[in-house]
């Protein structure tokens, strides 16, 4: 994307967001008015203009977007770093198939920017491991991702 600005996800980025992966979300803290960054993994591109993500229903992210819906999602993919910004709102709750109560958040994309500094590329994307029971983690991840795809 070479520092271009797009109004929706490019095909390669859309593909990256069809599966669980590490992303960061920046929102405005509802109490302090300052920036807040959180890490997420339950994200899903509904289409080129909408990203859904799931967070605990008590997450501070929910209070933040209720007061100020403008957020940015940061993802490292395709050897670069992207900022995906737009307006977010709670689109529902997780179904009974998910054993924890989650809020489903819908991000309507306004802008996608390649924000990598000039003359560089990412040579290794971030990776993470779940630190609790691997079987339980895989089951929960599958339940949440399936639930996201239904919204």
Order of alpha helices (4+ residues) and beta strands (2+ residues): beta-alpha-beta-beta-beta-beta-alpha-beta-beta-beta-alpha
